[in-house]
């Protein structure tokens, strides 16, 4: 018995692959410009892209963990800290950093919610 997944919503699959490719390119640029911090996200995103392409049977759980931690939790902490620094500390407000973190929270929430459209299928292999 071989367990694979399929996407009920094909637009979500296209969105996910496109987002991962863009994120790999973005993190690759960060890797080239600022060497020490860019290689870990590149490896993680390439691994997740490979899991999407091969339709790994635990992809739903992997996407929930990845989007929950790296696309919702950490960027949400950045958004909150930037707002605290702005309102309480009187520091300058860097809109680009804030908007990027907010973008990651929104995309992460979309991915987290849309993982419910990923379904498992069981194929019997007669050998």
N, C-alpha and C positions, 0 to 999 in steps of 0.2 A: 504494500500500500504506500503510495507516494502522496504526500500532502503538499499542495501548492495553494497559492492565494489568487484571487482575481479581484479586480476593481469594479464594483457596481457602477461607479461614477467615473467614466473614462476621462472627463475633464479634470478630475482630481489627479489622476495619474499623470496627465500631461503637465498640469500645474506643478506637481511634486518634482517631476524630472527636470522641468525648466528651472524651478527654484533652486534645486540642488546644483545644477550646472552653473547657474549664475553665482551661487554662493561659493562654489569651488573656484570660479574665476576671480571673484572678489577676494577670497582668502588667499588665493595664489598671488594676487597683487600685493596683499599685505605681507605675505611671506617674502616676496622679493624686496619690498621697500623696508620692512622691519623684521629682519630674519628670525629672531628668537621666538616670536609669538605666533607666527602664521602657520606653521606646519601641522600642528595638532588639529585645528578645524578642517584643514584640507584632507587629512587622512580620514577623519570621522565622516566627512561628507562623501568622500569617494566610497567608503565602505557602505554607507547607507544607500548611495546610488546603485552600487552593485547588488545590494539586497533587493532593491526595487526591481531592477532589471531581471534578476533570476527568480523573482517572485517567492522569496524565502517565506516559509510558513509561519514564522514568528514576526513577520514584518509589522503587523499591527501593534504589537507590544513594543518593538524597537522604536517605531515612530512616536508612540505616546511618551516613552521615556525621553527620547531625544528632543521632541518638541516641548515637552513639559519642563525639562531642565534647561536646555540651551537656548530655546526660543521664547520661553515664557518667563521662567523664574529669574534667570540671571539678567535679562534685559529689563524686567520689571523692577528689579533691585536698582538698576542704573537709573531708570526713570524716577523712582522714588527718591533716590539719593540726590539727583540733580535738582529735583523740586525742593527738597529740604535745604540744600546748599543755597539755592536761589532765595527762598523765603526767609530762612533763618540766619544764614551766614552773610547774605548780601553779596555773594560772589556773582560774577558775570554769568549770564545764561547763554550757553553755547547751543544754539538751535539745531545745528546739524547732528551733533551727538545725541541730543534728546529725541529728534525725529527718527534717527536710525534705530535707537533702542525701542521707540514706540512702534516703528515698522516691524521689528522682529517680534514684538509681543503680539501684534495683530496677525501676522503670518503664522506664528506659532500656534495661536488660538485656532485659526482656520484649519491648520494641519491636524491639531489635536482633535478637533470636533469631526473633521472629515474622515478620520481613520475608521469611523463606524461603517463606512461604505466598503471597507476591505473585508472580504469574506473568504473563508477556507473552503477548499474543495478537495475531495478525496478521489484519487484515481487508482483503481485496482490494476496492479501490474501482474500479469500472468506470465511467470517465467518457467 
